[in-house]
Amino acid sequence: MKEETSLSRRTWLKNVALAGAATVLSSDLLAEEKVANNSKPAKYESPIRFAVSSYSYWHFEKVKYPIERVIENASKLGFDGVEILHRQMESEEIPYMNKLKRLAFDAGLALPMLSIHQSFVKPDIEARKKDIEHTRHCIRLAVQMGIPCIRMNTGSWGTGRSNPDYYKTGIETPLPGYTDEDAIKWCIDGLAECLIDAEKAGVILAIENHWGLSSNIDYLERIYLALKDSPAMGLNLDTGNYVGDPYPQFERLVGHANIIQAKTYYGGGHYYDLDLDYPRIGKIAREKGFKGYVSLEMEGKENPDIAVPKSLEVLRKAFNG
C-alpha cells in the first residue's frame, strides 16, 4: 500500500512537470507567433524589365536590319522584349506582322512598343490630318501585332536641325506668322483625335521628348497633362533627348512615364555624344516608383553585336542593382 502511494505520487509529479513544460513551450511558441505576426512582411519589388529597340541594330542605313534577327538576338542576350521601329518593318502585310508576333512569342519576348514618326507641328490642317490618319493606321498595325503602346512625337518646325548646336540647344524658330502656342494647340488637338481610336483599340499613345517642340519639357508636360485623363494617353522618356542638364528634367517627368528609352553611344554617336550617368538615372526611376519597360536605343557607331550586350549590362546594374 505504501509502495502504491509512492508510485502514484511520482506519476503525479511527472505529469505536473510535463504539463509545466508544455505550458512553457506553448507560451514560447505563442510569443514567437505574436512577434512573427507583428513583423512587417518583406517588401517585394519586381525587377525592371528590358527591351531592345530594333533601331539599335539599324540607324536608317540603306539596307534594313531584319527585325526577325533583332528578335533572335534579343532572346539570346536575355532581353525581355523588342521595341519595333515602324520604318524598319519590311512589310505591313498581315502574314509578315503575324510572323514577328509568333517569333517573339516563341522566344518568350514581349513586343511592348511600336515607334512611329508623325508630326502635328504643321500649319496646314490637311497635312496634320494626314498624320492623324497615319497614326490611326499604325494603331491598327499595333493591334495586329499585339503591341500595347505606340511612341508619338510632337513634331518640329523644321527650322533648327541645320544648326550645328541644335542637339545642345534644341532651339527652333517658328515659321513666319505662327508661334509655339499655335503648335502646342495643334499637338493637343491632333493627339486628341488619335486618342479616340487608341481608346477603342486599347493602345497607349506615349508622347516622347523627341526634339522639335518637345525639346522644351514645359511644352511637353503641358501637352501630356492636357490629355492625361484619357486612359490611352501615355509618356515615353528618352534619356538622351534632353537639352541641358538631363537629370532634373528626367526626375520631373518620370513619375508620369509608362516606358523609358535608354540611349547609349558606344563608338561615338551618329548625331551627338552623351556620357549619361545611368546609376543616377536608375536611382531616380526607382525612387519615383517607375515599373515599366526600359527599352535600349544603342545609337553609337560600334558594332551592335558588341555594343548592345554591353549596354544591357549597364542598364541592368543601373535600374536593378
Salt bridges, closest charged atoms under 4 A:
GLU45 OE2 - LYS43 NZ 3.81
GLU68 OE2 - LYS99 NZ 2.90
GLU72 OE2 - LYS76 NZ 3.14
GLU92 OE2 - HIS86 NE2 2.72
GLU92 OE1 - HIS137 NE2 2.63
ASP106 OD2 - ARG102 NE 2.83
GLU126 OE2 - LYS129 NZ 3.64
ASP131 OD2 - LYS122 NZ 3.20
GLU133 OE2 - ARG136 NH1 2.47
GLU181 OE1 - ARG222 NH2 2.99
ASP189 OD2 - LYS185 NZ 2.71
GLU193 OE1 - ARG136 NH2 3.31
ASP197 OD1 - ARG136 NE 3.05
GLU208 OE1 - ARG151 NH1 2.73
GLU208 OE2 - HIS210 ND1 3.19
ASP218 OD1 - ARG252 NH2 2.67
GLU221 OE1 - ARG252 NH2 2.63
GLU221 OE2 - HIS256 NE2 4.00
ASP229 OD1 - LYS228 NZ 3.71
ASP238 OD2 - LYS263 NZ 2.37
GLU287 OE2 - LYS283 NZ 2.55
GLU297 OE1 - LYS263 NZ 2.88
GLU302 OE1 - LYS310 NZ 2.99
GLU313 OE2 - LYS317 NZ 3.93
